[in-house]
Amino acid sequence: LKWTKKGSPFTARPRAGLGCGGPSRPPRPLQTAGWKVLEPARRIRNMDLLAQYSDSEGEEKPKPKTSLPTGAAPKAINRKPIVGVDDVALMPVVDAAPNVDTMGMSMVAKWAYNTADKRILTNPTIEALSKPLQGPIPEGKLTLEESFNNHKMGRVEKAAMSKFAFDEQYLTFHNFGYAANPCRQIPEGEEVLVSTEANHQAGRGIWDKPRKRQRLEGPDMEPGKGHAESEKWGGFIDGEVVRKQLEVEVKAREEEVARRAEEEKAVEGEERETKERVTSIFHGNKETDYAGRSWIENKTNITKDVDDKQCFLPKKWVHTWTGHTMGVSKIRWFPKTAHLLLSAGMDGKIMIWDYHNQRKCLRTYFGHDQAVRDIAFCADGRRFYSVSYDKNIQYWDTETGKIIATFTNKKTPFCVSIHPDPSQQNVIVTGCSNKKAVQWDSNTCEIVQEYDEHMGAVNTVTICEDGKRLLTSSDDKKMFLWEFGIPVVIKHIAEPTMHSIPQIVLSPDEKYLIGQSMDNKIIAYEAFGRFKFIARKTFKGHLNAGYAITPGWSADGRWIMSGDADGKLWFWDWAKCKNYRVLKAHDGVCSGCLWHPIQTSRVVSCGWDGAIKLWD
C-alpha cells in the first residue's frame, strides 16, 4: 500500500498476520481525516499518463536530456537538477555484465589435456588439446608423453575418416607410391609420404584415365624409334617371323624329349642298382661277436617274473641318445626283448640304438628323401617297414640294412600297421592323404584292398581283436570300424563334440585303446565288442592341440603317459584319471614316449629337438 498526504510519499508495512487464513476478502478502504489511499498499479498508471501529456497535438517537443538511467520515475525526469550535486549521484547505477580485466588468466586456463581421457568436464579449444605437456619428467621416462602411450612406437588414436577417403589414400599409396601424411601435426615439407616399394608417380591418382600404350621396339622397327623401356611389344608378324618361331619351338621340344629319355634311362639304372647301392651304415666294430651271433640278437638275461612286477613312475633323467639332425617323429622297441630302439627322424634317417651296454647307434638306414613319418617292426624284429613324406613305403632288412622292397601309390602315407599274425607279416595297412586306408602285400608290392569311406586324410590304422577288426581315424573327426579285408564300415564313431584323433595306442592287454584328441585331452575306448566310449576315462592337463603326439601305456596298464607341446612328459593313473607327475623332457615338442616292457620304471621319450631321452 502507498500512503500519501499532501504530496509526501512514504511506505507503510501491513501488520503481521493480516489476511492469513480463511477466504480472501477485498480490503476495505481506510477513511481517515486528511488521508487517502491509492492502489499502487492505478497510481503508477496515472503518473505515466501525466508524464506523456502534451499541450498541442501533432507537435513533438524535444525530450529533455538527462543523465539519469533508463527506468527512472516520471517525476524524477521532470525534476530540476540540484545545484552542486552530480546527476549520477541521484540514483545508483548497477551493471549486470561489468567489464572484467582477464589479462593473464588465459595462460592459466589453457592446460594440456590428455587425449586418452574418456570425459572432459570443460570445453577446451584445439590449442589446449594440442598443447605440449610441461612439468617434471618421471624417473625412467624420457618424455612426459610416454605416460600416455598405448603402443610400442607411441600412441595410437582413432581418427574420424570416411571409408572413401581412406581407400583413396590407400590405393594411391600402393599404386602410385605417395599419399597424404595422416599426422595431426604435420612438419613443414612432409605433407606427402613417399613409398619405398611402389614406383613414385607424382601427380597421378586412381581417378586418372589409363595412359595410352606406346609402341615399343620390335623387329620391324628401326632401332631407337620405339620406346626404350622394354622389347615386349612385337612388330608386324609375317611368314618369315612365324617360320623362325616354329623352328625355335621345334628345337626346344627336341631337346626336352632327349633330356627326358636320358632321365628315364638314369632312373632305370638306379632301380637296377637299388639292391647294390649303399642304403645303411653299420657303426659298430663287427656285425657278429666271438660266438657268431648277430648284433641284433639279445645277449642279456630276461627276467621271468616280468608280468608280476609293478610299474613305478620315473623320477630322473638317465641318458640321452643324440644323432638325428632334426626332430624325432617316432620310436619303437625291438619286439619282446626291447634291447634295441628304432627311431625315425625328420631328417629322412632311421637309426637303431643299443639300449644296454654303451647305448650307442648301431646302424643308420638311408632310404628316404624326406622326413620319415612312421615305422613298424615285424613280429620277429628282423624286418621293419617305414613310410615317409616322399610318398614311398620301404621294406627293410634290420640286420643288413638293405631295402627288400619299395612301393607307392603316389600319395603321402601317414601311418603303417602290420597284421599281428606271424604268418601274415607281409600284409600291411597304411593310412594315406587321399582319404583311404590301403592294404598292401609286400611280397608282390601290390594293393590288395582300399578302405574308402573317410572325408579326410587317414591318420591312424589300428588292428584289433587279433587281426579281425580294423579301426581308422581321420581328419574328418570320425572313427570307422571295419572288418579286416572288407571295405564296409560296420560302426561309425562320430559325435558333434569330437575332435580329430591323430594318434591311437592299444593297451598291453589289448582291451582298451587311448587316443590323443585335439582338444587337449586323451580319450579312451574299448578295443573289443562294440568299441564303447569310456566317458569317465578322460585325461587332461597337457597341451597337445595341433600336434600328433603319441601317448603310451605302462607294461602293467596302470599308468598313462603323454608328451605335450611344451616338451613336458605327463603321467596319469588309469584307474583314478589323476595326474601324478610332470617332467620337463625336451626343449621343443615332446612327440612320443614308450615304457620299457621289462624294466618297469624305465621310460624313453623323443622330441623335436632331435634327442631321445631315457628316464628312470
Buried (B, 14 or more C-beta within 10 A) or exposed (E): EBBEEEEEEEEEEEEEEEEEEEEEEEEEEEEEEEEEBEEEEEEEEEEEEEEEEEEEEEEEEEEEEBEBEEEEBBEEEEEEEEEEEEEEEBEEEEEEEEEEEEEEEEEEEBEBBEEEEEEEEEEBEEEBBEBEBEEEEEEEEEEBEEEEBEEEEEEEEEEEEEEEEEEBBEEBBEBBBBBBEEEEEEEEEEEEBEBEEBEEEEEBEEEEEEEEEEEBBBEEBEEEEBEEEEEEBEBEEEEEBEEEEEEEEEEEEEEEEEEEEEEEEEEEEEEEEBEEEEBBEBBBEEBEEEEEEEBBBBEEEEEEEEEEBEBEBBEEBEEEBEBBEBBBBBBBBBBBBBBBBBBBBBBBBBBBBBBEEEBEBBBBBBBBEBBBBBBBBBBEBBBBBBBBBBBBBBBBBBBBBBBBBBBBBEBBBBBBBBBBEEEEBBBBBBBBBBBBBBBBBBEEBEBEBEBEBBEBBBBBBBBBBEBEBBBBBBBBBBBBBBEBEEBEBEEEBEEEEBBBBBBBBBBBEEEBBBBBBBEBBBBBBBBBEEBEBEEEBEBEBBBBBEBBBBBBBBBBBBBBBBBBBBBBBBBBBBEEBEBEEBBEBBEBBBBBBBBBBBBBBBBBBBBBBBBBBBBB
